[in-house]
Amino acid sequence: MTVLSIHEFPDPILKQVSEKVTVFDLSLEGFIRDAVETLNSHKYCVGLAAPQIGQLKRIVFIDISRARKPHPNNGLLVLINPLILEKSNYKIVREGCLSIPDFTANVKRAMNITLAYQDIKGETKVFVTQDFEAHAIQHEIDHLDGVLFLDKITNPSSDLFRRVRY
């Protein structure tokens, strides 16, 4: 397994739209293994999207069990071709990103989502989640459409913050 490099803002790949995954083969499995290794190599990292590691594929990786504070969660999720079917219960939440390491921001996110996706074998699944896990999934899916949390803030002077390093 390999730890892949993280593309950081303003790298142009972060603003591109990813392509749907249509081939579910050993190459995809290898990429997923490397992506999970990359996610795990970053302390407290709870999510990663394929464009952040140089692949314009519609794949996100979520594991909020890695967060500093405990949250109810479903462990490691590998979501291929994710599509949010329903959203509700919007709140303003703070978020950060490996690709924007020096800042965090307040962003409006749905706290309840219903999601369709494909697993590593290409089988379609439907999934319901809430709170921090829903928040993290939306953040990562935005990457697949070339959207960064910086694009979602309405007032940089009140919603953008220098990241506090631990």
WOPECOR-V560910 format. One record per residue. N is the residue number from 1. RES is the residue in one small letter. SS is DSSP state (A for helix, B for strand, O for the rest). PHI is phi in degrees with one decimal (NA if undefined). Layout:
# WOPECOR-V560910
N & RES & SS & PHI
N & RES & SS & PHI
This chain:
# WOPECOR-V560910
1 & m & O & NA
2 & t & O & -129.6
3 & v & O & -87.6
4 & l & O & -90.3
5 & s & O & -74.3
6 & i & O & -91.8
7 & h & O & -80.3
8 & e & O & -112.0
9 & f & O & -56.5
10 & p & O & -101.2
11 & d & O & -51.1
12 & p & A & -62.2
13 & i & A & -61.6
14 & l & A & -70.8
15 & k & A & -105.8
16 & q & O & -96.6
17 & v & O & -89.0
18 & s & O & -81.6
19 & e & B & -93.1
20 & k & O & -63.6
21 & v & O & -80.2
22 & t & O & -120.2
23 & v & O & -114.5
24 & f & O & -111.0
25 & d & O & -137.1
26 & l & A & -64.5
27 & s & A & -63.6
28 & l & A & -63.4
29 & e & A & -60.4
30 & g & A & -64.9
31 & f & A & -61.4
32 & i & A & -62.6
33 & r & A & -59.7
34 & d & A & -65.3
35 & a & A & -65.7
36 & v & A & -66.0
37 & e & A & -60.7
38 & t & A & -64.5
39 & l & A & -55.3
40 & n & A & -68.0
41 & s & O & -79.7
42 & h & O & -108.4
43 & k & O & -55.6
44 & y & O & 66.6
45 & c & O & -71.1
46 & v & O & -110.8
47 & g & B & -159.7
48 & l & B & -154.9
49 & a & B & -118.3
50 & a & A & -51.8
51 & p & A & -60.4
52 & q & A & -66.4
53 & i & A & -116.0
54 & g & O & 87.4
55 & q & O & -118.4
56 & l & O & -84.8
57 & k & B & -118.6
58 & r & O & -83.1
59 & i & B & -138.4
60 & v & B & -127.9
61 & f & B & -126.2
62 & i & B & -131.0
63 & d & O & -153.8
64 & i & A & -76.3
65 & s & A & -66.0
66 & r & A & -84.8
67 & a & O & -67.0
68 & r & O & -60.0
69 & k & O & -103.9
70 & p & O & -70.1
71 & h & O & -138.4
72 & p & O & -58.3
73 & n & O & -156.3
74 & n & O & -110.1
75 & g & O & 70.3
76 & l & O & -69.8
77 & l & B & -117.8
78 & v & B & -112.2
79 & l & B & -111.3
80 & i & B & -101.5
81 & n & B & 52.8
82 & p & B & -68.6
83 & l & B & -141.8
84 & i & B & -79.2
85 & l & B & -92.0
86 & e & B & -143.8
87 & k & B & -137.4
88 & s & B & -160.0
89 & n & B & 61.3
90 & y & B & -77.2
91 & k & B & -143.4
92 & i & B & -87.6
93 & v & B & -132.0
94 & r & B & -90.1
95 & e & B & -143.7
96 & g & B & -130.6
97 & c & B & -158.2
98 & l & O & -58.6
99 & s & O & -82.4
100 & i & B & -132.1
101 & p & B & -68.5
102 & d & B & -96.8
103 & f & B & -137.1
104 & t & B & -129.3
105 & a & B & -155.2
106 & n & B & -86.2
107 & v & B & -136.5
108 & k & B & -85.2
109 & r & B & -137.0
110 & a & B & -75.9
111 & m & B & -95.5
112 & n & B & -132.0
113 & i & B & -137.9
114 & t & B & -116.4
115 & l & B & -131.8
116 & a & B & -108.0
117 & y & B & -158.9
118 & q & B & -112.0
119 & d & O & -89.5
120 & i & O & -63.4
121 & k & O & -94.5
122 & g & O & 91.0
123 & e & O & -78.6
124 & t & B & -81.1
125 & k & B & -130.2
126 & v & B & -122.3
127 & f & B & -142.6
128 & v & B & -117.4
129 & t & B & -147.9
130 & q & B & -148.3
131 & d & A & 54.8
132 & f & A & -61.4
133 & e & A & -64.5
134 & a & A & -62.0
135 & h & A & -58.1
136 & a & A & -62.6
137 & i & A & -61.4
138 & q & A & -61.7
139 & h & A & -58.7
140 & e & A & -69.7
141 & i & A & -63.5
142 & d & A & -55.3
143 & h & A & -56.8
144 & l & A & -67.6
145 & d & O & -106.4
146 & g & O & 72.9
147 & v & O & -108.1
148 & l & O & -108.5
149 & f & A & -61.6
150 & l & A & -60.6
151 & d & A & -73.1
152 & k & A & -100.3
153 & i & O & -81.6
154 & t & O & -96.2
155 & n & O & -138.3
156 & p & A & -56.9
157 & s & A & -68.7
158 & s & A & -111.5
159 & d & A & -113.4
160 & l & B & -111.8
161 & f & B & -134.5
162 & r & B & -66.6
163 & r & O & -70.2
164 & v & O & -89.5
165 & r & O & -92.3
166 & y & O & -100.7
